[in-house]
Amino acid sequence: MTTGFAAERLSKKHGVPLVFTFHTLLPNYSSYLPALRNVGEAALTHIVKRHCAKAHCVTVSTLLMKDWLRDHGIRAPIRLVRPPN
């Protein structure tokens, strides 16, 4: 079980909001990382979309990430959280 699926279960069990942090464009890296090579870009995009659909809010660190999510149909609220300088 991934941490994303565990977080979904715990959020539901305890009645607390689920926040998904989208910090890496994993689908774009699927061909570079051996652990992701067999999964593929489409499957990783599906997983990201699934997690976002269940989240009450999604956080991102760049506008590029926000735009990628919107371009892939994510409708959940997205909050830009910039890293400290």
WOMOHU-V542922 format. One line per field, one symbol per residue. ss: DSSP state (H for helix, E for strand, - for the rest). burial: # if it has 24 or more other C-alpha atoms within 12 Angstrom, else .. A space follows every 10 residues. Layout:
ss->???
burial->???
//
This chain:
ss->--HHHHHHHH HHHH----EE EE---HHHH- ---HHHH--- HHHHHHHHHH HHHH--EEEE --HHHHHHHH H-----EEEE -----
burial->.......#.. .......### ##...##... .......... ...##.###. ########## ....##.##. ...#.#.#.. .....
//
